Amino acid sequence: MSVTSSNLTLLTDLYELTMMQGYFEKQENEMVVFDVFFRNNPCSSGYSICAGLEQIIEYIKNLHFTYEDIEYLRGVGIFSEEFLAYLHGYRFSGSIYAIPEGSVVFPREPLIKVIAPIMEAQLVETAILNIINHQSLIATKTARIVFAANGRGVMEFGLRRAQGPDAGVYGARAAMIAGCVGTSNVLAGKMFDVPVMGTHAHSWIMSFPDEYTAFKAYADMYPTACTLLVDTYDTLKSGVPNAIRVFDEMKANNVTPRKLGIRLDSGDLAYLSKKARKMLDEAGHTDVSICASNDLDEYLINDLNIQDAAIDSWGVGTHLITSKDCPSFGGVYKLAAIQNKDGNFIPKIKISENTEKITNPGNKTIYRIYEKETGKVKADLICFADETLNPEEDLLLFDPIETWKKTKLKGGTYTVREMLVPVFINGKCVYDSPSVKEIAAYCKEEKETLWDETKRLFYPHQVYVDLSDKLYKVKQDLLNRMNIIEE
């Protein structure tokens, strides 16, 4: 489901279309393999969370050039009538494999693999990257915030600070996948069937003659779930005492709310929450929860927990919805193989003086290796698509860059899971997207497969992403051939 009904076929960079026309006129429309991957975890994290696959599926299903699209491209003045005629009948006919949404993922491994005629594969590059980069970034940032909250609920409050409606809605979706318990975004709640949450603003308090009257009016309207914002004037001298007065009256009138709470949105949250907790408890309101907001991120939440702040839940906005400290995910889309006339995929490689920018060639898949005893991730192994692993056999893993770093897993001590699943086969969608709630439940299980050392906020352990021996040798052979310069 899209925020708008806009046709997204032209959500592409111009050079995708100019290259398509070049392929159309100058060479065969060869079958190719493109990989979507990223080079570094955002936010200094030890892992990432992939998200956005459902929107990619919707995009591919609806991909077509309307009459208006063709007329616009004709007006650009650089496309031939023959090429425009081809576009008019365009439909995606390729295959797409992807790691399921909500999975923990690591650098350099394909999150998505596109196998299609090169013109088709080239067209979808920009939109796929746009979707996967945004939602994976917000999901990864959210996972870190949820980890810092240490079991206390995190609510997504970022809509007004998001970079536009789409970012607000799909950012909320990614946040719910990665562990938020609710969102303030009503449209996201409707679209994705997730809980919506919120209280009231300072303007509500200011519009009444006094704070107590504002609180009482709100409690009268919402007696079953009443959370009062207590920092409009003076948190401890006015806000909390007036909230207690209203809660006392509700108790005296035998109102039994499902949830009572106060929200702190400014000041020293550690100090104020502990003082407020003491005041509430002494007044007999031990069941009243304390929610905190105000420019929170994982680092501040972690510090507040270290200070034993009496905060039961967190409302996180700007830093979550924008991933403020790391505003991009860095996913790329690279050619990995071209099919020859015999139907075999010939590996292709991009080389660079920067080691991390050298690509992994070929038509590939990913196997996740788990320690059998604990169920924790040991490593991911990138292999050619036709390679298989037998977990009953010994497995030697080695770092593809620092090759002297090796680990030998004894047969029977590990399990294996192939991560890439078919999404489109020959243009037909073969994948049913789970609901956001189902993806969120799966993501929670996925995070449990990580070692604590990988989840920590500071200097996390990086999970090894290795290459099979066969893939490593092909890569080295290509590098050696590319590096031979004839005098």
N, C-alpha and C positions, 0 to 999 in steps of 0.2 A: 504494500500500500504506500502510495506517495503522498507527501504533504500537498503537492499541487498536481494538477492533471497535465502538466507540460509534457510534451513529447521529448524524451531524453536522447533520441538517436543522435542529435547534433551536439550532445554533451561530449565533445571530443576536441582534441587539438587539431588545428588546420593541417599540420604535417602528416597526421594519420591519413587524411583524405588525399593529400598530394602524393604520398607514398602509394596508397591504393591505386591511384590513377597510373602511377609509374609501373606498378606490377601489372596492371590491366593492359598496358600498351607495350611494355618492353620485355616481359618474361612470363613464364608459366605461373599459374596460380598454385604453387606447390603446397603440399601439406607440411605443416611445421609444428613445432612444440615451443610454446612460450611459458616461462615460469614467473610467478609472482612471489617475491620474497623480500625480506628486509635484512639489513646488514647489522644493525645494533638494536638492542632493546631500548625503548624510550624510558625516560625518567630514571636512568641508572638502575633499572630493574634487573632481576635475574631471570625474568621470563616475560612473555607477553600473552595476551588473550586475543584470539582472532574473532572478529565479529563483522557482520555486514553481508553474509552470504545470501540471506533471503532477498535482500535488495538487489544483489547482483542477478539472482535468478529472475526477478521481476523485470529487470532491465533487459536481459537477454530475450526473455519471452516476448517482450513488446517491441523489440528492435525492428524498425522499418522506417523507410523514408516516405514521408507524405508528399502530396503534390506541392504543398507550401515549402517543404524542405528542399525539394528539387528546384523550385523556382528561385529560392534564395541562393542556392549554390550556383545556379545558372547566372545569377546577377553578380556573383563574385568575379566572374570573368576569366577563370583559369581552368575550367573543367570542360572536357569535350562532350558533345551530345551523346556519343557512344557510351562514355563512362557514366553519364547521368542516367541513361537508359538502364544500364546495369544496376545502378543504385536503386532505381525505382522498383525493381523486383527483388531487392535484397532481403534475404532471411538468413539467420545464422544456422549453419549446417554442421558445425563442428562438435567436438566433445570437450567437456570441462570436468576436471576432477578437483576436489577441494578437501581441505581439512575441515571437519564440522565446526560450526560456530560454538564458541564457549570453550574450545580446546586451549590448553596451554601450548604455546609454540615458541620457537627459538630462532635466532638469526641464521640466515643462509639456507634454510630449508623451504621448499616450495609450499606456500599456503594454498595456491591455486595453480593448476596446470591447464593450459588451453592447447588443444590439438585441433587445428582447423586449417583450411586453405589460408595462405598468408594474407590475402586481402581481408578476410573476415577476422583473422586473429589480430591484425593490425588495428582495425577499427575499434575494437572493444577495449583496447589498452587503457585509455584515459579514464573512462567511466569506472572500470573495475578498480583501478588504483584509487580514484577519488573515493569510492565507497568503502573499500577495505581499509585504506589508510585512516580515514576519519574514525570509523567505528572501532577499529582495533586499538587506536590511540586512546580513545576515551575509556574503553573497556580495561585496558592495561592500567591507566591512571586510577580508575575506580577500584580495581583489585588491590592496589597498594593502599588506598584509603581504607577499604574494608578490612584489610589485614591490620592496619594500625588501630582501627576501632576495637579490635580484639573481642568480637562477639556482640558488641553494642551496635544497634541498628544505624545504618547510614541512609539518609534521605537525599535524593538528588534535587537541589533547589536552584539550578543554574540557568533556566530558560531565558531570563531577561539579560543575561550576560553572554549568551551564546552568539556565535557569528551568523545570525540569521535563523529563520524558522526551521529549515532543514537540519541545521546543526543542532538546534535545540531539541527537536523531536527525535532524531536518530542518535544524538548524544545521550538522551534519556534512555533510549532503547539499549544502547551499549552499556550504560551504567546499570540498568536492571539485570542484564545478562551477567555482569561481573560481580553482583552481590548487593546492590542497593535494595532496601526493603520497600521503597516507594519513591514516587516522584511528585513534584508540585505541578508538573506539566499535564494539564487535563487532556489535551489532544493526544499526547503519548499514551495516557491511560486508556483512552477510547480505542486508539489504533491497535495497541498491543495487549490489551486486557491485563494491565498491571495496576497495582494499588496507587491511588492518588492521595497525597497527604499535604497538610498545611494548617496554619493557624490564622493569624490576622496580622496586619501591619501596624506600625506606629501611628499611622494616620487614623486608624480606628479609635485608638485611645484619644488622640488629640481632637477628634471631632465631637467628643462628649465634654460636658462641663468639668468632669474630673475622672481620674483613673478608676476609682471604685465603680462608678456608674457604667463606665465602658466595659469593665470586667463582668459586672452583673448582667448587663444586656447580652453579652456574648454567651455567658453561661446559661441564661434563660433560653436562648435560641438553640444551643448545642449542648444539652445537658448530658448526653451519653458519651461524648468525647470532647473534652474541653481543655485546651492548652492555652495558657495566657502569657502574652509577651510582657515581661516585667521590667524592662529597662528604658521605658520612654522618658521617665523623669529621674527617679533615683531608685536603683534596683533594691537595695536593702532597707531603705527608710520608707519607701512608698510602694514599689512594685510588689515585692514579696508579701508585706503585710496586707495589702489590699487583696492579693490573690488568696491568702489564707482566710481573710474575712469572707470572701465569696465561697470558698470551699467549706467553711464552717456552716454557712447558711444552707448550702446544698445538703450537708449531712443532717442538719436540723430538720429540713423539709423532706427527709427520707429519699432524696434523689440518689440513686445508685448508678453512677456513670461507669461505663466500660473502661474509660481511661481519663485520668486527670493529670495535668502537667503544667509546667511553666517553661518558658523559653528565654534563654539569655542570648543577646545578640550584640553585646559590646562589653568593653571593660576587661579586667583580668578574670578570665573564665575559671581558672583554677580557684582563686580566692573567693569569687562570688558564688560559685557552685557549692563550695564547702560551707560557706556561711548560710546560703539559702537552704541547703540540705538540713543543717542543724535547726534552723528556724521552722522548717516544715515538720521535722520529726518531733520537735518539742510541742508543736501545736496538734500533734496526733495525726498528721498526714504523711505517714511513712510510705503510703502507696502512691503518692504524687511523684511523677517522674520529672527529671530535668533534662531538657533538650538544649543544645548549644549550637549556634551558628556564628557567622562573622569571619569571612575570609579564611576558612579552615582548609588545611591540606593534610597529607599523611604525616608530615613532620611535626606540625603543631599538635595534631591529635595525639601522636606518640608522646610528645613532651607533656601534654596535659595528663595523659595516663600515668606517666612517670611521677607527676606531682599529685597523684591520687585525686584528681578532680572528680567531683561527685556528679558526673554527667552520664546519663543513661542512653542518650541517642544523639546523633549528630546530623545537622542539616548543612550540606556542603554544596556550594554553588560555583562561583567563578573558577576556582582552581581545578575543579573536577571537569566542568563542561567545556573548558578551553584547554585543559592540560597545560596550565599557565607556564610551568617551568620547562616544558618540552612540547612545543606546539605542532610538531609534525612527527609522523610515524616512520617515514623514510622508505616505504615499500617501493619496489621497482619491478619492471616487467621486461624480461630479457629473453631473447631468442636462444633456445638450447639445442634444437635439432631440426634438420630438414629431411624429408622423406625422399629417397631416390626412386628411380624407375622400377626397382625390384621390390619396393614396399618397405625397405629397411630405413630406419631413422639414423641419419649420419650426424654424430655429435658435433656441435658448434660451440666455440668458446670465445668470450670477450676477455682480452688481456689488458692489464693496466700496470702502471708503476706502483699503484696502491694495491697491496696484496688483497685487501678485503673486497676490492672491486673486480677481481678475477672471478668469472662465473663458473658454475659446475655444469659440464656439458651433458647432452643426451636426454633421452626420454626416461624420466626417473620416477621413483616412488620413495616413500619414507617408512621405515620401520621404527617404532618406539620400543625400546628395550626396558623392561621393568625388572627390578629385583624381585624374585619370586616370593621370598620370605616376607618382605614388607609391602610390596606393591608400589614402591617408589620408583620414579624414573631414574634409570642409570645413564641413558644416552639416547640420542636419536641417530639412526644410521640411514644415510641417503644412498640408495642403490639404483641400478638400472631397473626399469619396470619389469623385466623378465626374471629378475633375481628373486630367490626365495630363501628364507632362513629356517633352519631346523633348531628349535630351542633345546633339543636333546643333544646337540653337538656343541663342542667348545667354540667360543666366539672370541676372536681377537679384535679389539677396538684400538684404533690409534688416531691421534690428532693429525688431520691432513696437512697442517702447517708445521707444527713441531712434532715430527713423526716419531721421535724417540719416546714420546709420552704414550705408553701403551697400557691397556688393561685386558686381561684374559678372563673371560667369564666361563666357568665350567658348565658343561651341558647339564640341564636339569635344574640350574639355579636361577634361571631367568625366563621371562615370558616375552612374547613378541606381539605387537599389534600394528597392522598396516594403517597409516593415518589418512592417506588420500582415498576418498570415496568418489564413485561416479555421480555426477550431478546432471550433466547433459551427455547423451550418446547420440551422435549423428543428428544433432539438432533437436532431439526430443528430451524433455526434462524427465529424469528418472528418479528424482529425489523429492521427498516430501519434507518441507521445512517444519521442524517442531515449533511449538509456541514459544514465546519469550520466557514464560515461566518454566517450561521444560528445558530450554537451553540454559537458564539460570541454575536449575537443579543439577544439570550435567556439568556446568562450569564449576560449581561448588565441589563436585566429586573430582574433577580434573585438578583443582588446586590442592586437593588432599594427596595427590600422587607426587607432589613436590616435597623435597627435603626442606626442613626448616631453614637450612643454610641458604637455600635458593630464594626463599620468600622474604628474608630479612630486608629491611629498608636500606641499610648501609653496607656497601661492599659485599653484595650477595655472591654466593658461589654460582658460577656460570655452568649450565648444563652442557655437556659435550655434544656437538653435532659432528659426527664423523662420516667419512665416505667408505663405501665398501672397497675392498681391495681391487676389484675389477674396475670400478669407476675411477678410483685414484690413479690407476695405471693409464687409463685412457686419457685422463686429464693431463697427466705428466707428459704423455706422448704428444698431445696437441700443443702443450706449452713448448716442448723442445723443438717441434717442427716450426712453430711460429717464431721462435727466437733465432732461427738460422737466417742470417742475412748474407746474401750473395754479394761479393765484392764486384 
